[in-house]
């Protein structure tokens, strides 16, 4: 339940989840491009069509490709669909076939670089099969592709189509990554780091203490979830490929947590090293190996950390490989230090230390210039801005002044000083792309149209690959020049199925909180909306810190689900309470040490606004959410009984003492330091107040929000004489991803609201 800045909201998470369910994604080269699905246009949305076939989704997804290394050309993968009319029945369907496709930026020419059927791999059973190219990784020369398959690694030469199996040791290689010069490959196996020298076909083992408790070069659960945007990589190459550095995490001090699999005669147990709020943290250390010409280790050095144990979330090599930088975040997450290790002297010293009255997170928008200056992102102004730091003169300049947040860094051109970035501007509900110069000058807008725009800068800094959408317009893939000139549309996304359906109307508005603060909100009304009729309302909530639900961007399958609810006669309403992202540091920090208790009043202000609308039935307002939204749903029903007629909570936290340390302590501190805040934010403390129908949906294998949360809620409920409905998915994790699971999840949500909101007292027309 990490910070949601990169994903923005649960509605956008679901687009990612379904992409993963359908196909594996390309770590460095591309993500799948679905061709137009062959379905007859329907008059109405159906849950079966939205969630029933992940290979042919109705969510308007598009390829989120990448740039081919060393070329001004876009690459992505494309599933090869059966020919129209093909309905061959097979006992066991073959894995989906893919093509790696290239589009030249200058000409728009489309070339197929590699097909699944061109790659023949002989498995342990002696049979030949074709690999999933969606997992392929481009080498830095752009001419070779690394293909993971069955725990082994294969290197394909795109020019000759020659396939070479790498002579790696037994076991599966995880998170492989080429050195920048392409001469070597690094990966992790059984929590140990290995380097593979491609010239000599030699594997070199760098660590030998990897275990379930010790992670070398790969993150443990809590670091990956809460500090790394769910990317497991914990090693980096120097630019010349002569050094490699990795993070070692020792989870030995963390109490083990067990997750039980009951789907066997004799249950099985999985042990997870998951620090709950207040528990000991992983012990970090950094290690740097200097390599010889064939990958052999020439020298080593380490950086260790004394009590109190900090977090070490980011690290890398300085320009020209003269030194090494790393970020150190204290346990309270309100002091972040950028450190420099000089290779010549061996001395470590701070480049800057930043503090914050609320909290700090790792800085990804960091870039070192060859002249000694560096780019840094900071909220010191009250907003997330890009700054240029000049250590030689001890000066700092804000490059992006104004009441708005920079949300991501797209790239930097060292030669010209140009910096490309994304920002929540001109309103917090937008994401547009901008350009500024490190030497000063105005900020230039590159994407003038409203909506959400994400971009990737080409290797030569000449082009931008842009995906654009609005809340009512499915994503389009566009090609821009680096200065913002639109060149061509690579994928014009106009799903005929959606165009044939009359959808509900979506509009944005603002609701005033009790103290007059304006809160952004969104409302979806039915396609045949009649203002004289009283409608039931479903409030969709996330509510967590650093998140944002109300956005002018396509929400994929979650948005389609809400449009389906509107089609079925519900109004769907969402509001971003205090703590949500991109409304200033103070707006977010308002919830410090007060999760739940500080946020509920804002959501209740939204309910009061709804009740003042003549077309809303005040007796038929429900609420639902997933993860933090599940917590908020159970919190609202137990702390504001009678306000909502029904609620559905998916994978809810029910007490913050049960959630992980890094996330929880960032906002709440340790339980020993903030006992009143933990008590006020606990659902379990107020279960006796539950009086409205509640459905909880949870996966028993959830390793994020443990099923323990729902079990403790059930225990407190029966002891208080309270009942609720429960739907379980054995062994499924937090995303509840499995074939057919989403259809069941969302059908259960829809059926529950149909039963509890459609026929309540007070329904009828606004004039009744």
N, C-alpha and C positions, 0 to 999 in steps of 0.2 A: 504494500500500500504506500509505496514511496511517493515522493513529490511528483506531481502530475504535469510539470511544465512542458515536458517534451511530448506528452500525449494529449494534454489539454483537458480531456474529460473522458468519462467512461464510455460515452457514445462513440468516441474516436478509438478507444481501446478495442471495441468490438470489431471494428474494421480490421485491425491488426490480428486479433484472435482468429477471425475467420480465414484470413489469408494464410496463417500458419496451419490451420486445420486442413485447408485445401491442398497446400503444397509447401514444401520447405523453401525458405527464402535464400537468396544469394547474399552471403555476408559482405562481399565487396564488389560484386559486379551487377547484380540486377535482382528484381523481383518479378513474379510472373505477370504476364500480360494475357488476360482472358480475351479470347476472341468472342465475337458476338454469339451468345447462346441461342440455340434454336428452340424457341418457345413461342407458342401462339400468344398474341396479346390477350391479356385478361381484363375483364371489366373492373375487377376489384383486387385489392391486395389480399394475399392469404399468407398465413404463417408457414404453411408448407412451402410456398414459393420463396419466402424470405430466408427460411432457415433449413429447408429440407434437402438442398443439394449444394454442398460447399464448392463443388467443382464448377457450378454454373450459378453463381450468386446473383442476386437482384439488387446489390448494394451500390452499383455504380463504380466499382473499383477500377483503377487504371494502373498501368505499369509505373512503378517508382524505380526507374532504371538508374544507371550510373554512367560515368564516363569511362571509356576504355583507356587504360593507362597509356600515356604517351601520345594520345591521339585526340583530335577534336571530333569524337564520334561517340554516340550514345549506345550502350549495350543493355539489353534486357532479355529475359527468357519468356518464351511463349509456349503454352501447352498446345500440343498437336491434337486436335479433336477429331473424332471419327467423321468420315464423310457423311453428308446429309443422307438420311434414310437408312443408315447402318444401324442395325439392332441385333447384332450377333450375340447370342447367349453363350457365356463361358462360365465354367464352374468357379474359376478364380480369376477375377479381372487382373489384367497386367498393370503394372505401375504406369502412371501417366508418362507419355513421351513429351520431350521438350525440344525446343530449338533455341540456341543463343543467336540473337539477331542484333545487327548493328545498323544504326542510321547515321550517315555522315552529316555533320553539322552544316557544312558549306553547301552541299548539293541536295541533301535530303534522300540520297540514294540508300536503299535498303538492301542489306546483304545478310544471308544466313551464314554464320561463322561455324556452327557446329550443331549437329543433330544427335539426338539420343541414339538413333539406329546406327550412327557412324562409330559409336564407341562400344566395343564388345569386350566384356569382362567375364572371365571364367571364375565362377564361384567355387567354394569348397566341395560342392557336390559334382563338380566337373561340367556343369551346365553353363552355357553362355547367357548373359543377360545384358541389358542396357541400363546405365546408371541414371540417377536423378540429377540432371544437369542443373537443376535449380539450386544445388548446393555448391556449384563450381565457383572457384576463386581465380581471378585473373592475376598472373604474375606481373611484376613491374614493367617488363618489356612489352606487355600487351599481346605477345605472340603465343604464350603458353597459358594453359588453364589447369589448375589443380582440381581434381575431382575426388572428393571423399566418397567411399563406397564400402559398405560392409565392414567398417573398422579399419580399412586400408586406404592408402593414398595413391592416386594415379596422376601422372603429368601428361597432358595432351599437347602436342605441338600443332597449333592451328594451321600452319602452312603445309606440313607434311602429313597431318592426321596420325602421326606416330604416337602410340600410347605406351608409357613406361610406368611400371609399378615400382614404387619406391621401396627400398629394402629396409623398412622400419621393423622394429621389434614386435613381439606379440602384444596384443591389446589394441584398443581403439585410440587413435590420435585425436585429441580435441583441440578446438580453436586454432588451427594452423594459420601461420602468417609468414609471408615472405619478408626477407630483409630488403631494405629499399633498393639495393643494387641487384637483387634477384639471384644472388649466388647461393643463398641459404634459405632454409625454412625452419621455423621454430614451432613447437607445439607442446601440448601437455598430455602425458599419459599416466594414469593412476596418480594424479596430483604431483608429478615430477616434470621438470622442464627438460626438453630435448632440442638439440639443433641438428639439422640434416644438411650436410654439405652436398649440393647437387652435382658438383664437378666430380667428386670422388665417390659419390653414392655411399657416404659414410654417415652413420648416426652417432652423435656424441651426447652422452647423458650429463646434464649439468647439476642435477640434484638427485639425492637418493633417500630422502627422508619423508617423501610424500605418503600420506595415509588419510583415512577418513577425518582425522583431526588436523592434519597439516596440509595446507594448500600452497603449492609453489606455482606461480605464474597463472593461476586460475583463482577466481574469487570464491569465497565461501558464500553461504546463502545470504547472510545479512548484508555483506558488502555489495553483492551483486544486486540485491533487491532495492537497497536504500541509498547507495552511494554511486552506482555505476549505470543507471538507466537500463538495468537488466542486460548488460553486456558482461560476459565472464572474463574477457581478456585482462590479464594482470601482468603482461610483459610488454616491453617496447624495444625496438631496434634503434641503434644510432643510425644516422643518415648514411654513413659509409659502410654499415654492416659489420664493423669490426668490434662492436660492443653490443651486448644485450643486457637488459636490466629486468628484474622481476620482483614482484611483491610476494613475500612469504607471510601467510596468516596461520597462526597457531591457535586453534579453537579449544585447546585442552582445558582452559579454565571454565568453559561454558557448560552449564548443566545439560545433559542430553535430554532431548524430548522424543518420545516414541509415538509413531503413527502406526496404527494397527490395521492390517489387512485381514478382514474376517471372511473373505471369499474362499476359504479353504477349510478342510476338515480340522486341521490344526492351524490356527491363525499365525500369520507372519508379522514380524515387527520391523519397521524401518526406524533407525536412529538418526535424528537430526540435531545438529549443534546449532541451536536457535536461542540467542540470548533474549530473554524477556526483559521488560523494563526493570532496570536496577541490577541486572545480572552482570557478571564480568564480561569484558569485551574481548574480541580476538586480539592476539598480540601480533603487531605488524613488525616486519623488518624488510629493508630493501637490499637487493644484492645485484652487483654489476660484474659481469665477466667480460674480459677482453679476449678476443678470439684470434687465433692465428690464421694463416691463409686457407687452411682446410677445416676450420671450425674448432680446432683444438683450443683448450683454455690456456691462455698465457698468464693471466693474472686475475685476481678477484678482489673486490672490496665490498664492505657491507655498511649499512646504516641501521643502527638499532635505536630503540626508544625506551626510556625509563618511565617508571610510574610518575604521575598518573598516565595510564596508557591512552594515547590519542588515536585518531583515525588518520590513515594515510591514503587519501582517495585518488590522487593524481600524481603522475611523475613522468619525466621524459628527459631527453638530451637537449642541451643547448646548441645553438648554431655552431657549425664547424667542430662539433663534438669536443669542445673545450671543457665542458662540465656537465653537470646533471642538476635538474631542478625537481623539487617535490613539494607537495602541499601537505601541511599538517593541521588537522582540525581537532580542537580539544573536545573532550567528552560532552561538555555542555553545548557544543556546536554554536558558540557565539564568538570564537576567536579562530581566525584562519591565518596561517603563516606560510608565505611562499619562500622556500629555502633554496639556496644554491650551493652545490658541492663543486669545488674547483679541483679538476684532475691534477693540475700542476703542483698545487700545494697540499692537497688533501683536506683543506679546511672547508667547513660548512658554515654558512652565514645567512641571515635572513635578508631577502630582497624587499619584503614588505610584510607588515602584520596588520590585519584588519579586524575590527571588532564590530558588533552589532547589538543593539538593545534587545532584539528579538532572537534571531538565529541567522546562521550563515550556511550556505551549501557549497560544495566543491565548484570551482570555477573552470568551466570548459572553454569559455571565450578568452583563451590565453594564447598569445603568439609572441615569440621573441624575434626581433629584427636583428640583422647582422651587425648593425651599428651600436648595439647595446640597449636600445630602447625595448620596451615590451608593452603589449596590449593586454589590458586587464578589464574585467567586468566587475562593477561594484554598485551597491545600493546606498553608498554614503550620502548621495544627494536626496535620498528618499525614493528614488527610482533606479531601476537597473540600467546603468549606462556604461558605454565603452570609454575607457580612459587610456591615455598614453603616459607611461611612466618613463622618465629619463633619469636613471640612477646617477649619471655623471653630474647632473645639476640638481638632483633631488627635487625634481618638479613633476607635477601631475597636471594633465589637461583633460578636461571632459570633452570628448568628441561629439557626444549626442545629447546636448542639454535639452531639457523640456520635461513636461509632465507625462512621460510615457516610458515604457520598458522596452529595452532590447531583449529579444527572446532567443536568438541563436546567431552564431557566427558562421557565415558561409565560406569565407576564404579571405586571404590576404595576399597582395602582390608586393613582395619585398622591393622590387625594382622601382615601382611607381608610388608605393605607399597607399594604394587603394585598398579599401576594406569593404567587403560586402556583408550585409547582415539582414536579419529579419527582425521586425519590431511590431509590437501591439499598438499600432498607430494607423489612422488618426483616432480610432477609438479602441478601448481594450478588447472589443469583440472582433477586431480585424487583425490580420497578419499580412503585412506587406513587406516587400523587399526594398532595401536602400543601399546607397553607396556613399562613403565618406572617405576623406583622405587623412592619413595619419599626420600629415603636416598642417592640418587645419582646413577650414573652409566649410561651406554649407553642406547639409545632408541632402542628397539627391534621391528622390523617389524613383523606383524602377518599374513598379507595378501599380499603375494609377487606378485600376478598377477595384471596387469593393470586394471583400471576401477574404479568404484564407489562401495565401500563396507560400509555397515551400520551394526552396531552390537548392541546386547543386552547381558549383562553379567548375568549369572545365579545366583540364590540366594546364593549358596555356593561358588561362585567365581571359579567354576571348568570348566565352559563351556561358549562358545560364540555362540549365534545364529546370523548368518551373512546372509545378502542379498547382492548379488554381481551382477553387470551388467557392460556392456560397451555400447558404443553408437550403436553397431551393435549386441549385445548379450542381449537377454531378461533376466530379473532377475532370479537368482537361489537362493534357500534357502539352506544354508549349516550349518553344525554343526562342530565347532572347539573346541578343548580343550582350556583352558584359556591361554596356552603358545603358541598357534598358530598351533597346530597339527590338520590337517584336519581329521575329524572322519567319516563323512558321508554326503551325499546329501539328504536333506529332500524333496526337490521338484526340480526336474530337469525340467526346463521350456523350452520346445521345441515346440512351437505352430506349428502344422502341416500346418495350413492355411498360416502363414507367410513364412514357408519353401517352400511352393509351388509357391510363388510369386517372380518374379524377381524384386528386389528393386533397388533403386538408390544407387550410391556410395557416402560414406561420408568420408571426410578427413579433418584433421586439418592443419592449416597453421598460419603464423604470417604476419601481415601487419604493416608497419612502419607508425607511426603518423608523423605529420609535423615536430616535433622536434626530430624525430628518435626513439621515444619510440616504443617498439615492442608490438603490440596488438594481442591477441589471436583471431583466427577466425575459422569458420567452413564452408565448402561448400558441398552441396549435388548436384550431377549431375544426369541426367536422366539415367535409366537403359541401354538405347541404345545410350549412349553419343557418339557423333561424334565431335572430336575437330575441324573439318572443317566447322561445322555448327555454326551459330550465334543464341544463345538462349536468350530468355527473362529471367530476373533475378528478384526474389523477395527477398528483404532484410527483414528478421525477426529481430526485435529489441525489447529489453526491455530497457536497457540503464541506469536504475536507480541505485542509490548508493547502495553499499553492496549487489549487485545481481550478478548473473553469468549465462550466457546463454551457453557459449562454455564449455561443460563438457563431459568427457568420461564416460557417464552413459546413460542408456536407458531412452528416453524421453517420453515413453508411447504414448497416443493418439495424443499429439501435434507433436511428431516426425513422427508418421504415417501420419498425415495430410501433413507434409512437404515432406514426401516420396511420397504421392499421388500427390502433386504438381510437383515433379520431374518426376513422371510417366506420367503426362499430358504435359510434355515438357518444364517445367521451371527449372532453376537453383535456389536453395535456399541458401542464404548466411547470416551468422550472425557474428557479431564482438562484443567483449566486450571492450567498451570504458573506458576511465579513470573514476574512481568512482566505478568500479566493484570490486567484492570481491576477497580476497586471493592473491593480488598482492603487498602487503605492505601497511602500514598505509599512506604513502605519495601518493601512486598511487590512493588510495581511496579518500584521503583528497584533491586531486587536484581540486575537484568540489565544495569545500566549498564556500558557498554564491553565486554559479554560476550554478545552475541547468539549464540544457538546453544549455546555451551559451558556457559553457566549454566543453560540451560533443559532440555537433554537429560536430566540426572539425574532431574528431576521426572517426565518422561514414562517413564523406565525404571523408576521406582518404581511407576508405574501398571501397567507390564507385569509386574513381580514380584507385584503384588497379583493380577492376573489369573491368573498361573500357580499361585497358591495355591488357586484355586477349583476344586473337583472337576469342575465342568461345563465347564471350559476345557481345550482341547487345547493344551498349551504349545508344540507343534511347528507350530501353524497359526495364528499371530498375524501379521496384516498391518497396514499403516499407509497412510493416504492423506491428502492435503490439497491446497488450492488457494492460490496466491499465497504468503504466508508459510508456510502449511501445506504447500505444495509444497517450499519451502526446507527446512522441518523434516523432511519425508519423506526427501529426498535426504541431508540432514545425518545423520539417524538411520541410514540404510543404509550410509553411508560411515564414520561415526564409532562405530557400535555394530554391526558386521557380525555376522550370525548371530542377532541378537535377533528380527528380523522375518523371516518367511518370504517376504514379498513386499511391494512398495510401489508406489503410484501417486502421481506428483507432477504437478500441473497448474500450468503457468506459474510454475516455481520460480525464485527467486533462487539463484544458485550461488556467488556471491562478492559481498560487500558493496561492493567497489570498483566494481561494475557498476551499483549502484542509485543513486537520486537523492540529492542532497546534504542536503536539508532533513530527510527521514525518517531517513536513515542516520546523519547526524552528531548528530541529537537523542539517539540511543542509543549511538553508537559513537565520537563525536568524528571528527576528520579522520583519514584513513589515516596521515598523517605523525605524528600525535600518539599513535596507538594501534596501531602495527604488529603487536604480539603479539595484540591482540584481533581484528584483522581476519584474521590468519592462523589463529587458533583457531576463528573463525566461518566459515571458508571451506569449502565443499563441494569445490571444485576441489583443495584441498591434500591431500585424503584419498581421491580417486577410486580409488586403488590398493586401498583396503580394501573396495571393493564386491564382494560375493559372493552377494547375494540378487537374485532377479528384480525388475526395476524397469521400470515404464512411465512415460515422460514424455509429457505432452500439452501442446502449446504452439501459440499462434497466431503466425504469422510476422510479422503486422502489429502485435504487442503494443507499444504505446507507453508502457506502464507498467513491466512487467518485460520488458525487451527479449529477443527471441529469441536475442540474443547470449549470454545466460546458458546456454541449452541447447546452443548451438553450442560454446561453450567447454567445457562438460561433455563433449560428444561427442568433442571433440578430445583432452581429457585421458584419456577412457575408452579409446579405441582405442590410444593410445600406451602405456597401462598394461595392454593386453591384456584389457580388460573389455568386456562387451557389455551392452546394455540395449535395451528396446523403445521405439519412438518413434511417436507419432501427431501429425501436423501438420495445422493448419487454415490454409491460405494466406490471408494478408491479414487474418485476424480479430485483434481486439485482446484485451485482458486478460480480458474477460468472455466471450469466445468466443460473442458473440451473433450469431446468424443463423438463418434458417429451417431447422429440422431439426438444428441443431448440438448442442443439449443432449441430444437423444435419442442422437446418436452418442457424445458425450462420456461420458455415464453408462452407456451400453451397453458401451463399451470398458472402463470401470472395473469394472463388474459381471462381464464376461466374463474379465477378467484375474484377478480374485480367484477366480472359479469354477475357472479352470484351475490356479491355483497354491496354493489353500488347501483346496479341497474333498476332494482325495484325496492327502493327505500321510501319511507314516508316523506312527503314534500315534493316528490317528482311531479312534473307536469309543465305547463306553460308559465311564462313569466307573469302572465295576467291572472293566473289562478289564485 
